[in-house]
Amino acid sequence: MRQISLAGAVLAAATLSAQTPRPFTLEETTIAQIEVALRDGSLTCRGLVEQYLKRIDAYDKNGPALNAIVQTNADVLKTADDLDRRFRQSGAVGPLQCVPVIVKDNYETSDMPTTAGSLALKGMMTGKDAFVVSRLRGAGAVMIAKSNMAEWAFSPVETVNSILPGYTRNPYDTSRVTAGSSGGSAAAAAANFAAIALASDTGDSIRGPASHQALVGLRSTMGLVSRAGVVPLSMAADIAGAVTRTVADTAAVLQVIAGEDPNDPITATSRGHVNPNYASALRRDGLKGARLGVLHQAYDTPTLDREVDAVFRGAVGELRDLGAEVIDPVAVPDFDAMRRAQGGGCNQFKYDLNNYLKALGDKAPMHSLDEIIKSRRFHPSIQTRLESAQAADDIPGQSPGCKARDEFREKLRAAVVKLMDSMQLDALVYPTWSNPPRLIGDLNTPGGDNNQIFSPSTGFPAITVPMGYTRGDTLPTGLQFFGRAWDEMTLLRLAYAYEQASHHRRPPNATPPLR
């Protein structure tokens, strides 16, 4: 009998190990891990989609009943089979080959209705994809389901509407809210219903839900990503984007969706600002030598929760340990005076929504805000806000209130740049929310949303990343980095370095792995 040397046996075992694909774990998987599993044959697109569908079935209306999903895509398995066939024939379609995506219900999709959470738009099929959805499909991604949202994206606090009965629940504590309006997307991403989830942010709704569900959320520079095909709330501040479980996945999504779109003229400003390789920002030593300023004006109020403040102070210590110089405090000059002088208001929801519905023509079941109000097809909680919007005749760039708002924003942009330049800051930091997620139905305790002013009013980018937990180490809270226009690379670098050193993200106990 032929004898095999010990060295030969080790080599044979190593060769066998290299040829044997590692078992694929669905929970907390990343875009890169999906790519590896598809390439080594341990996963098919159909198998991946089926696993996510099983989790949705087990946990969305059953079990903890998160109520995050409006509907799953009836064609998703057919799409997965087609991607598998094309992969066998010619390789990956694109960089997001078979990456399952949850789509917020204000994004148009050619294969699922778009309602913005309102019965007024029930069953609306526009026959096309939003720009972001089209870009993702072109990169090989799969639209697996539509997610619940605050009706018309109004509420930054909770996710409830007229299209789907009940609240969306926070998977870290199902008695608590998800924040809004992208709460369904965030709850779904946190519970591992898909690899990533689309969201939109007018004042809060990427970063707030991400903070409440231990996710990463980037509100990009105004103009970097098209809003075409997304039901508007205010085109002066609306941003399209995603919530993910990792900074690397946020960079991968941004790479696909960033860029100019003639159907959203503001994206012309992105010319020359789209980085060809956002992933190159992902450096573990990215905080070494960074200069960060603690912006107390964003969060330090009498209602600041003590536990959130303690977690944030711990995060500041972590930033310093990782090589950052943290200046505490810093302040935007004349900020209070600017806000007092702003005066008036600019409610352009009616203006933007009516233009959106008009462009859809007969594809929209309603053709104006006035028609929506008369139909009574909406959740009673938003009636006052709808009627207030209808009573306003604000026209962007023309109405006195809109002009005053724009003047304030211009002054704030200049003041933020002056602060950052004068102190040579890479970013400003603060807690994404000053308070933990509220109990569902509680509208009295402090909300704590710190997102409405700085990033939306300047159009500058901000990213939130998990920084820890409160209430017995159970409720997530987020750390926000806020930076200069078109400086997503710096924000991704800082957030990635913090994420990789701290690893605060963990999956919720309410939605464990399925057997």
Beta strands, then each sheet from edge to edge (+ up, - down):
strand 1: 69-72
strand 2: 100-104
strand 3: 142-147
strand 4: 196-201
strand 5: 216-219
strand 6: 239-244
strand 7: 291-295
strand 8: 325-330
strand 9: 427-431
strand 10: 462-470
strand 11: 475-482
sheet 1: 1+ 3- 2- 4- 6+ 5- 10+ 11- 9+ 7+ 8+
end
